[in-house]
Amino acid sequence: MKNLFSNFRGDLLGGITAGIVALPLALAFGVSSGLGPSAGLYGAIFISFFAALFGGTNTQISGPTAPMTAVSMVVIATIIAIYDGSVEKALPIILGVFLLAGLFQIGLGILGIGRYIRYIPYPVVSGFMTAIGVIIIITQILPAIGYYPKEDIAYVEQFKPQAEELILENILREEAGEGILVLEDFEETIERSGEITARAILDESKTLAAADASGVIGAIKVFPKALKNINWLELILAIATVLIIYGFKRITKIVPSTLVALILVSGVAYGFDLDYRTIEKIPEGIPMPNMEIFTRFKISNISPYIFTALTLAMLGAIDSLLTSVVADNMTKTKHKPNKELVGQGIGNSIAAIFGGLPGAGATIRTVVNINSGGKTKLSGMLAGIILLMILLLIGPVASQIPAAVLAGILITVGVSVMDYKGLKAIPSLPKDITLGPLKLSSEVMVMLVVMVLSTFWNLVYAVGIGLVIASLMFMKKMGDLTAERSDVKPLLKEDVWPDEKNFPKKLKKEVFIKHIKGPLFFGTTSDFLRLAEQIPKSAHIIIIRLDRMQYMDQSGLYAMEVVLQELIKDEILPLFVDILNQPRYMMERIDIIPDLVPHEHIFENFDKCVNWIEQEEAMEQT
């Protein structure tokens, strides 16, 4: 506790500044997610406080971030569509998925997975982050110009036939669930068909229209209609927000430009009583837990989203630990990755119970905190408390913020989150793969695959596919490099090692020396299996030098067994020199040692092996 208050003044200033910076972003992320501004604000409050309290990075400020919100948008839209567009019905299931993601993060931390997160390839992260930026920009163009598909009567009208069919299908499904057979009870079906009112059809049509226009593809599809229905006031408010955010940064960076834009544009719109669209009403009072998460919890409801929850957990882990590295570089400290994951998991779990969006460590807010004097966990906790005070004191005022202002803020977030470093490096990276007439860098290909699939298909699957492709390419490269270094060549063509320079000339025709200059694993076994084919016919002894073979996997193990069996079948004697512990252990497990290579044919060094061969040759001659 003493350490917690050791830098109270700096932490207070850092927490206040970080909280103020987080406010407009939290509101914007909440609106864009589909759950409303309160979800973003609740997420920022609880994740910031509890991730700081239990986490492993002293200066980390956590809350909803662009990547986490982008994935959450997909989860929210999918579940709401299943519940016929009813956010109220879908909310417990949505929050249940977010809670599960938080619990997964805690599990990742307990299992010690934090130290492995750094091995995720940069091209995957780069492609994903750029896709997040593209998604945010494209999806925020419609609200920025004041176009909302479900309010476009002409657009909604085309979904009425489909809406009517869906309502009837739901009635029949309900009857089937209740054991009512339509063929036996027409009257019941006719009575229930009275539910297909004009109002019900219109509401369902609006839900279908909103779903059809959601996401990047949906936004692109309705963009021509949006251009014909531009709300010029909303567009002006969005443009003014963007201009102030970028313009004010040129004047000073002491005051957050997003907050300045939020206050100025909202103040002008409200002060002049302009006819603008406001964000959803922010609930007043202290946030309360949503107990329906537990009362309506069913494995069948959550099980389809287990992989999505795990992806959210992994994404949050990556996002947080990358920010932790930034914080370490700025403060010259060392974060505890697994403890950080536990803290983030606790924060996300509690946020979900109170109806908040999931989040992660936020780089900009963390940097602001450090630059303002924050040094301990107290700064992150205070940032959450500041946001709670803002909610309690000015919640009704915040409900008057124009929706176009938050759209403008999000567009600037989308622009900033894209990985320009990775994009700029595309021309300079070595082109090591050929796809038809195209020559491309494997890193660039992974980045583009992840970016395109994330933008136009599915964020969750795109990352998984990117990881698989990147891993396969890495393994191929390692296999090629190892095979190149360990190329099968006769002794006279292969580089001679220092202790082989005095190798007896009389033995050169009879003895073949094989250097294995790297790990023997599944990526290199194909070349190693050709060893028996390339041994000169005059040779009846092969010395396999293993002092540079640090590792052998199961594929390498069985490849070694096959090669040794072929050598023995061809009456060629294999000798091992300087075998290391791990390969020896592997070969002893399946009795390659001593069945194929007895202990007396294993030598500590090359000289002892040569001496043994000379002695054997001498004995044969006598």
Buried (B, 14 or more C-beta within 10 A) or exposed (E): EEEBEEBEEBBBBBBBBBBBBBBBBBBBBBBBBBBBBBBBBBBBBBBBBBBBBBBBBBBBBBBBBBBBBBBBBBBBBBBBBEBBBEBEBBBBBBBBBBBBBBBBBBBBBEEEBBEEBEEBBBBBBBBBBBBBBBBBBBBBBBBBBBBBBBBBEEBBEEBBEBBBEBBBEBBBEEBEEEEBEEEEEEEBBEEBEEEBEEEEBBBBBBBBBBBBBBBBBBBBEBBEBBEEBEBEBBBBBBBBBBEBBEEBBEEEEEBBBBBBBBBBBBEEBBEEEEEBBBBBBBBEEEBEEBEBBEEBBEEEBBEEBBEBBBBBBBBBBBBBBBBBBBBBEBBEEEBBBBBBBBBBBBBBBBBBBBBBBBBBBBBBBBBBBBBBBBBBBBBBBBBBBBBBEBBEEEBEEBBBBBBBBBBBBBBBBBBEBBBEEBBEBEEEBEEBBEEEEEEBBBBBBBBBBBBBBBBBBBBBBBBBBBBEBBBEBBEBEBBBEBBEEBEBEBBEEBEEBEEBEEBEEEBBEBBBBBBBBBBBBBBBBEBBBEBBEEBBEEBBBBBBBBBBBBEBBEBBBBBBBBBBEBBEEEEBBBBBBBBBEBBBEBBEEBEBBEEBBEEEBBBEEBEEBBEBBEEEBEEEEE
